[in-house]
Amino acid sequence: MLKLSQLFFRRTALILTGTFLVAALLGYYLLREMEIETHAKMLRNLLTVLEYDLQCLPSGKIPTILRQIHRDTGVRVTVIAPGGRVLYESNRSPRGMENHADRPEIRQAKALGWGEAVRHSATLGVELLYVAHRDRDFYVRAAYSLESIRQQLLSLWFKALGVFALILLGIFLFSLRLNRRIGEESRHLSRSLESLLEKKYDADIGPVECCAEFSEIRRMLQKVAKKLAKRERQKAKYTKKLKTLTRRQSDIIGAISHEFKNPVAAIIGYAQSLDEMPNLDPRQRRRFLSKIHDNAEKISQMIDRLALAIKLENSSFTPRKSRFALQSVAKNVRETLRQKYPDRIIRLECVPVEIEADRDMIEHLLINLTENALKYSEEEVLIRCDNNRLQVIDLGEGIDPKELEKITKKFYRVDRHSWNNSIGVGLYIVKYILRLHDTELEIESVPGEGSVFGFSLGKMRLTNEEPRNEE
């Protein structure tokens, strides 16, 4: 495993090397272009002056002047006829030289007046900068070797390389020093960790001056030590909480047992009465059988609710979605509950909106909400649905604001001292079904005025139609 200093040195060296290479290459080509442009301007100025002199000089003196310019400036000068034949050359005799009409700088000068090109000279064997100008009767071309520019740039590059090597050396020395400090501080932190492992939570963790990161580790170690010490002191409290949870589970089991005990006791009592009184009045017999049936139905409903709550909690229930009219489900719920509560009024205000959801789940949750409203209200209950949401509204006793966040929890009942065949899973099931349909249960309640249980149709809604009230 690499030490921190080695990682620091290698990564820093790699970044600097990459940066240096990119900067060196870009710098080389940018400076080269700048130098070429500077020398191109110089050659243009030279050609401008030279053309004037050539027009004034006799032809016999032109070669001498061109050779003198080459000796003084190092610039090669060539005079070319319009057809491309070399008339004069500063470096050699023009006799036997190739026709220059197809040279890039000559073609460009012929078209634009001035021409410029950088290419390798077959005559001299080096790279040259060519600048040509078209006069009335001839072309004058100046060429300058780029070898000196290349040598200057290489010299500059080697100087930069030396500076870079010094920087790397400084980084290496710094990394060695950093390594010593990191080693000392890491050993100090290791001793502190050993103290924590030995449960010496009050052991002093001295200052760390190496770097901010180690200081942060020291601070975290101190925080961990305090937490561990606090945890040791809280073991008794956690044990007490565990006992409380166990007792709460026992209470839940007791509540479920009590809810089953009442209808079971009623069934046994009526059955014994029927068995012991064979000559019982037929009307009384039918009433006893009806009581047995009602209590058996209550047990079945409680078992179904418990089974559904367990399935939902274990995520083993998947909605089977289909398209259906929400109004038809609301009607079915109203008719079902009218048979169970014949003396109660259930009003329906629902628009013909179509949704995509699990029909059985939606009907189950609507039965739960409506029956819950019937239990806690003596007035009529309203089922309202529009294009955006469904609501079940009652004018009953309302819910205390302190109870609103708790009533959707499993096995929670607002009135803990009344046994009304409710084991506290109805709203829990409603909330879970709505989550499976990407929406949430919304509860509004004012004590003494009533409650509104509803939810947004959200992604379930398919169409929007005109509202219609229905009794």
Residue, then its C-alpha position, 0 to 999 in steps of 0.5 A: m500500500l502506498k504511503l500518503s506522501q508517495l501518492f501525493f508525489r506521484r499524482t502531483a508529478l503526473i499532473l505537472t508533467g501532463t500540464f508541462l507537456v501540453a503547455a510546452l507543445l502549445g507554447y512551441y507552436l504558438l511561438r513558432e507561428m508568432e516568429i514566422e509572422t514577424h519574419a514574414k513582415m520583415l521579408r515583405n518590408l525587404l521586398t518592398v525596398l528591394e523592388y524599387d532598387l531593382q527597377c533603378l539598377p542595371s541588370g548586370k549589377i542585380p546579382t551582386i546586390l542580391r548576393q550582398i543582401h544574402r551575406d548581410t541578412g541571411v535572406r535568399v532572394t530570387v527574381i522570377a520571370p512571369g512565366g516562372r523562369v528564374l532570372y536571378e538568384s542570390n545563392r547560386s547561378p539561375r542556370g539549370m534551375e527548375n521553373h518556379a511557376d508552380r511554387p505555392e507562393i508564386r501562384q498566390a502572388k500571381a492571384l493576390g499580389w503577395g504570396e506566402a508559404v512555409r515548406h522544405s527547400a530541396t535546394l538547401g535541404v532546410e525548412l524555409l519561409y517564402v514571401a513573394h511579391r508580383d511586380r509589373d514585369f517580374y516576381v521577387r521572392a525572399a526566403y528565410s531559414l526557420e532553423s534559427i527559430r527552431q533552435q531558439l525555441l528548443s533552447l527555451w524549451f530546455k530551460a523550461l524543462g530545467v525549471f520543471a525538474l527543479i519544481l519536481l525536486g522541491i515537491f519530492l523534498f516536500s513529500l518526504r517531510l510530509n511523510r515524516r509528519i504523517g507517520e508521527e500523527s498516524r501513530h498518535l491516532s493509532r494509539s488513540l484508537e487502541s484506547l477506544l478499543e480498550k474502552k478507555y473513553d476518557a483517554d486524552i487525544g492530544p492535538v494533531e498539527c499535520c493537516a486539517e484532515f487529521s485534525e478532523i479525524r481527531r475531532m471525530l475520535q473525540k466525538v466517538a469517544k463521548k458517544l461510546a461513553k454515553r452509550e455505556r451509560q444508556k444501556a440500562k435505559y435501552t433495556k428498559k425500552l426493550k421491556t416497554l416494547t415487549r409489553r406493548q406487543s403483549d398489549i397488542i396481542g391482548a387487544i386482538s385476543h379481546e376482540f376475538k373473545n367477544p364475538v366468539a363468546a356470543i356465538i358460544g352463548y347463542a349456540q348453547s341457548l339453541d341447544e338447551m332450548p329445543n322448543l324455543d320460539p321460532r322468532q327467537r330462534r331466528r334472532f339467535l341464529s342471526k346473532i351467531h351469523d353477525n358475530a361470525e361475520k365480524i370474526s371473518q372481517m377481522i381475520d381478513r383485515l389482519a391478513l391484508a395488513i400483514k400482506l401489505e407490510n411484507s410487500s407481498f401484495t401487488p395491485r392488479k390494475s384495470r380501467f373502471a368508473l370510480q362512480s360505479v365503485a362508490k355506488n357499490v360501496r353505498e349499497t353494501l353499507r346501506q344493507k349493514y346500516p339500514d338506518r343511516i344516510i349515505r349521500l353520493e356526489c360523484v362525477p363520471v371519472e374513469i381511473e386505472a387502479d386495482r378495483d378491489m383495493i379501491e373498493h376496500l379502502l372506500i368501505n373502510l373510510t365510509e364505515n369509519a365515518l359511520k361509526y364516529s358520526e350520527e349524521e349522514v355521511l357524504i362520498r364526494c369525488d370529482n376529477n381530482r380527488l375522492q373524499v369521505i365527509d362526516l359531521g361527527e365528533g372529529i379528531d383531536p389534532k394530537e391524534l391525527e398523526k397516530i390514527t394511521k398507525k397499525f393497531y392504533r385506536v383513538d378510544r382505547h377503552s371501547w371495544n367496537n370490533s376495531i383492531g386498529v388496522g383500517l386506516y393503516i390498510v387505507k394508507y398502504i393501498l394509496r401508497l401502492h397507487d402513488t398517492e397519500l391519505e389526506i385527513e382534515s378534522v375539526p373537533g366537534e364539527g366532523s372529519v374529511f378523509g380523502f386522497s388525490l386521484g393523481k396518476m390514476r385519473l384517465t378522463n375528465e367529464e362534467p360533474r353530476n350529483e346523485e342521491 
